[in-house]
Amino acid sequence: MSDLTICSIYHTAMTKSILELNWEHTKKLNPDTEFKWLACDNSPRSAPIKIDEKKFTVVPGVTVPDYVPRGSASGYYMGLALNEMIKKVDTRFMAILDYDVFISRPRWIGDVLGHMKKNNLS
């Protein structure tokens, strides 16, 4: 069983594609480590974007209303979406990664979890 849930948000076809590349990158660097990845779908309700549900557990997001200009209130809606994801985390540890943050250290998940456990961090 995994001790780590990674949480990310996507909201366009481009951010979905980058997030899927990030999953592939993470799996390649952590081949023997289990992890869960929650992906919050903040895409427009009028054009939902489907992510690979074999890799991610999809959490419905908080869609930015059409009358709000893109980018003007993105932090507010991102915070709301993160609050929704946190409710779904059932592992001891959680990492929040923007869709475009790639960690390139081999076996980083085991290193991070080992450090957290050794130092009794949460």
CYANA upper distance limits for C-alpha pairs under 8 A (distance plus 0.5 A):
  1 MET  CA     34 GLU  CA      7.41
  2 SER  CA     33 THR  CA      8.36
  2 SER  CA     34 GLU  CA      5.60
  2 SER  CA     35 PHE  CA      5.66
  2 SER  CA     36 LYS  CA      7.36
  2 SER  CA     91 THR  CA      7.39
  3 ASP  CA     34 GLU  CA      8.43
  3 ASP  CA     35 PHE  CA      7.53
  3 ASP  CA     91 THR  CA      5.64
  3 ASP  CA     92 ARG  CA      5.91
  3 ASP  CA     93 PHE  CA      6.35
  3 ASP  CA    113 LEU  CA      8.26
  4 LEU  CA     34 GLU  CA      8.40
  4 LEU  CA     35 PHE  CA      5.89
  4 LEU  CA     36 LYS  CA      6.84
  4 LEU  CA     91 THR  CA      6.20
  4 LEU  CA     92 ARG  CA      7.06
  4 LEU  CA     93 PHE  CA      5.30
  4 LEU  CA     94 MET  CA      5.94
  4 LEU  CA     95 ALA  CA      7.79
  4 LEU  CA    109 ILE  CA      8.49
  4 LEU  CA    113 LEU  CA      8.32
  5 THR  CA     35 PHE  CA      6.49
  5 THR  CA     36 LYS  CA      5.10
  5 THR  CA     37 TRP  CA      6.01
  5 THR  CA     38 LEU  CA      7.47
  5 THR  CA     89 VAL  CA      7.03
  5 THR  CA     90 ASP  CA      8.28
  5 THR  CA     91 THR  CA      6.69
  5 THR  CA     93 PHE  CA      6.88
  5 THR  CA     94 MET  CA      5.24
  5 THR  CA     95 ALA  CA      6.81
  6 ILE  CA     35 PHE  CA      7.89
  6 ILE  CA     36 LYS  CA      6.60
  6 ILE  CA     37 TRP  CA      5.09
  6 ILE  CA     38 LEU  CA      6.59
  6 ILE  CA     94 MET  CA      6.24
  6 ILE  CA     95 ALA  CA      5.25
  6 ILE  CA     96 ILE  CA      6.31
  6 ILE  CA     97 LEU  CA      7.38
  7 CYS  CA     37 TRP  CA      6.34
  7 CYS  CA     38 LEU  CA      5.32
  7 CYS  CA     39 ALA  CA      6.57
  7 CYS  CA     40 CYS  CA      8.15
  7 CYS  CA     82 LEU  CA      8.38
  7 CYS  CA     85 MET  CA      7.51
  7 CYS  CA     94 MET  CA      7.76
  7 CYS  CA     95 ALA  CA      6.65
  7 CYS  CA     96 ILE  CA      5.25
  7 CYS  CA     97 LEU  CA      6.59
  8 SER  CA     19 LEU  CA      8.38
  8 SER  CA     37 TRP  CA      8.17
  8 SER  CA     38 LEU  CA      6.86
  8 SER  CA     39 ALA  CA      5.58
  8 SER  CA     40 CYS  CA      6.73
  8 SER  CA     96 ILE  CA      6.63
  8 SER  CA     97 LEU  CA      5.88
  8 SER  CA     98 ASP  CA      6.06
  8 SER  CA     99 TYR  CA      6.24
  9 ILE  CA     39 ALA  CA      5.99
  9 ILE  CA     40 CYS  CA      5.08
  9 ILE  CA     41 ASP  CA      6.77
  9 ILE  CA     42 ASN  CA      7.23
  9 ILE  CA     78 MET  CA      8.02
  9 ILE  CA     81 ALA  CA      8.01
  9 ILE  CA     82 LEU  CA      8.32
  9 ILE  CA     98 ASP  CA      7.26
  9 ILE  CA     99 TYR  CA      6.85
 10 TYR  CA     15 THR  CA      5.77
 10 TYR  CA     16 LYS  CA      5.90
 10 TYR  CA     19 LEU  CA      7.82
 10 TYR  CA     39 ALA  CA      7.45
 10 TYR  CA     40 CYS  CA      6.77
 10 TYR  CA     41 ASP  CA      6.09
 10 TYR  CA     42 ASN  CA      6.34
 10 TYR  CA     43 SER  CA      7.38
 10 TYR  CA     99 TYR  CA      7.14
 11 HIS  CA     15 THR  CA      6.76
 11 HIS  CA     16 LYS  CA      7.51
 11 HIS  CA     41 ASP  CA      6.64
 11 HIS  CA     42 ASN  CA      5.01
 11 HIS  CA     43 SER  CA      4.51
 11 HIS  CA     44 PRO  CA      7.80
 11 HIS  CA     49 ILE  CA      8.24
 12 THR  CA     16 LYS  CA      6.67
 12 THR  CA     42 ASN  CA      8.47
 12 THR  CA     43 SER  CA      6.24
 12 THR  CA     49 ILE  CA      7.43
 13 ALA  CA     17 SER  CA      6.71
 13 ALA  CA     49 ILE  CA      6.81
 14 MET  CA     18 ILE  CA      6.77
 15 THR  CA     19 LEU  CA      6.55
 15 THR  CA     99 TYR  CA      6.96
 15 THR  CA    100 ASP  CA      8.14
 16 LYS  CA     20 GLU  CA      6.74
 16 LYS  CA     49 ILE  CA      8.12
 16 LYS  CA     51 ILE  CA      6.92
 16 LYS  CA     99 TYR  CA      8.26
 17 SER  CA     21 LEU  CA      6.83
 18 ILE  CA     22 ASN  CA      6.68
 18 ILE  CA     99 TYR  CA      6.93
 18 ILE  CA    100 ASP  CA      6.81
 19 LEU  CA     23 TRP  CA      6.84
 19 LEU  CA     99 TYR  CA      5.30
 19 LEU  CA    100 ASP  CA      7.14
 20 GLU  CA     24 GLU  CA      6.94
 20 GLU  CA     51 ILE  CA      8.15
 20 GLU  CA     52 ASP  CA      8.07
 21 LEU  CA     25 HIS  CA      6.66
 22 ASN  CA     26 THR  CA      6.55
 22 ASN  CA     99 TYR  CA      7.70
 22 ASN  CA    100 ASP  CA      7.77
 22 ASN  CA    101 VAL  CA      8.23
 22 ASN  CA    102 PHE  CA      6.55
 23 TRP  CA     27 LYS  CA      6.57
 23 TRP  CA     55 LYS  CA      7.97
 24 GLU  CA     28 LYS  CA      6.60
 25 HIS  CA     29 LEU  CA      6.82
 25 HIS  CA    102 PHE  CA      8.06
 25 HIS  CA    104 SER  CA      8.40
 26 THR  CA     30 ASN  CA      6.55
 26 THR  CA    102 PHE  CA      8.27
 26 THR  CA    103 ILE  CA      7.81
 26 THR  CA    104 SER  CA      8.39
 27 LYS  CA     31 PRO  CA      6.05
 29 LEU  CA    104 SER  CA      7.87
 29 LEU  CA    105 ARG  CA      7.62
 29 LEU  CA    106 PRO  CA      5.26
 29 LEU  CA    107 ARG  CA      6.07
 29 LEU  CA    108 TRP  CA      8.03
 30 ASN  CA    106 PRO  CA      7.04
 30 ASN  CA    107 ARG  CA      5.19
 30 ASN  CA    108 TRP  CA      7.50
 30 ASN  CA    109 ILE  CA      7.30
 30 ASN  CA    110 GLY  CA      8.45
 31 PRO  CA    107 ARG  CA      8.31
 33 THR  CA    107 ARG  CA      8.41
 33 THR  CA    109 ILE  CA      7.74
 33 THR  CA    110 GLY  CA      7.55
 36 LYS  CA     56 PHE  CA      7.83
 36 LYS  CA     57 THR  CA      8.25
 37 TRP  CA     55 LYS  CA      7.72
 37 TRP  CA     56 PHE  CA      5.70
 37 TRP  CA     57 THR  CA      6.78
 38 LEU  CA     56 PHE  CA      6.06
 38 LEU  CA     57 THR  CA      5.29
 38 LEU  CA     58 VAL  CA      6.41
 38 LEU  CA     59 VAL  CA      7.23
 38 LEU  CA     85 MET  CA      7.57
 39 ALA  CA     56 PHE  CA      6.45
 39 ALA  CA     57 THR  CA      6.54
 39 ALA  CA     58 VAL  CA      5.45
 39 ALA  CA     59 VAL  CA      6.51
 40 CYS  CA     58 VAL  CA      6.28
 40 CYS  CA     59 VAL  CA      5.10
 40 CYS  CA     60 PRO  CA      6.30
 40 CYS  CA     61 GLY  CA      5.78
 40 CYS  CA     81 ALA  CA      7.16
 40 CYS  CA     82 LEU  CA      8.26
 40 CYS  CA     85 MET  CA      7.22
 41 ASP  CA     49 ILE  CA      8.06
 41 ASP  CA     58 VAL  CA      7.16
 41 ASP  CA     59 VAL  CA      6.66
 41 ASP  CA     60 PRO  CA      5.80
 41 ASP  CA     61 GLY  CA      5.36
 41 ASP  CA     62 VAL  CA      8.40
 42 ASN  CA     60 PRO  CA      7.62
 42 ASN  CA     61 GLY  CA      5.10
 42 ASN  CA     62 VAL  CA      6.24
 42 ASN  CA     63 THR  CA      5.65
 42 ASN  CA     64 VAL  CA      8.01
 42 ASN  CA     81 ALA  CA      7.92
 43 SER  CA     47 ALA  CA      7.52
 43 SER  CA     48 PRO  CA      5.96
 43 SER  CA     49 ILE  CA      6.64
 43 SER  CA     61 GLY  CA      8.24
 43 SER  CA     63 THR  CA      6.84
 44 PRO  CA     48 PRO  CA      6.19
 44 PRO  CA     63 THR  CA      6.38
 44 PRO  CA     64 VAL  CA      7.66
 45 ARG  CA     63 THR  CA      7.35
 51 ILE  CA     56 PHE  CA      7.95
 51 ILE  CA     58 VAL  CA      8.27
 52 ASP  CA     56 PHE  CA      6.79
 53 GLU  CA     57 THR  CA      6.50
 53 GLU  CA     58 VAL  CA      7.30
 59 VAL  CA     84 GLU  CA      8.02
 59 VAL  CA     85 MET  CA      6.95
 60 PRO  CA     84 GLU  CA      8.45
 61 GLY  CA     81 ALA  CA      5.68
 61 GLY  CA     84 GLU  CA      7.62
 62 VAL  CA     77 TYR  CA      6.82
 62 VAL  CA     78 MET  CA      8.35
 62 VAL  CA     80 LEU  CA      6.97
 62 VAL  CA     81 ALA  CA      5.96
 63 THR  CA     77 TYR  CA      7.93
 64 VAL  CA     68 VAL  CA      7.18
 64 VAL  CA     74 SER  CA      8.35
 64 VAL  CA     77 TYR  CA      7.06
 68 VAL  CA     72 SER  CA      7.58
 68 VAL  CA     73 ALA  CA      7.79
 69 PRO  CA     73 ALA  CA      8.14
 70 ARG  CA     74 SER  CA      7.52
 73 ALA  CA     77 TYR  CA      7.08
 74 SER  CA     78 MET  CA      6.37
 75 GLY  CA     79 GLY  CA      6.57
 76 TYR  CA     80 LEU  CA      6.95
 77 TYR  CA     81 ALA  CA      6.67
 78 MET  CA     82 LEU  CA      6.67
 79 GLY  CA     83 ASN  CA      6.78
 80 LEU  CA     84 GLU  CA      7.04
 81 ALA  CA     85 MET  CA      6.91
 82 LEU  CA     86 ILE  CA      6.63
 83 ASN  CA     87 LYS  CA      7.22
 84 GLU  CA     88 LYS  CA      7.73
 85 MET  CA     89 VAL  CA      7.31
 89 VAL  CA     94 MET  CA      7.84
 92 ARG  CA    122 SER  CA      8.46
 93 PHE  CA    113 LEU  CA      8.35
 93 PHE  CA    122 SER  CA      7.41
 97 LEU  CA    101 VAL  CA      6.62
103 ILE  CA    108 TRP  CA      8.11
104 SER  CA    108 TRP  CA      8.38
107 ARG  CA    111 ASP  CA      7.02
108 TRP  CA    112 VAL  CA      6.50
109 ILE  CA    113 LEU  CA      6.60
110 GLY  CA    114 GLY  CA      6.34
111 ASP  CA    115 HIS  CA      6.62
112 VAL  CA    116 MET  CA      6.67
113 LEU  CA    117 LYS  CA      6.59
114 GLY  CA    118 LYS  CA      6.43
115 HIS  CA    119 ASN  CA      6.61
116 MET  CA    120 ASN  CA      6.36
116 MET  CA    121 LEU  CA      5.30
116 MET  CA    122 SER  CA      7.26
117 LYS  CA    121 LEU  CA      6.77
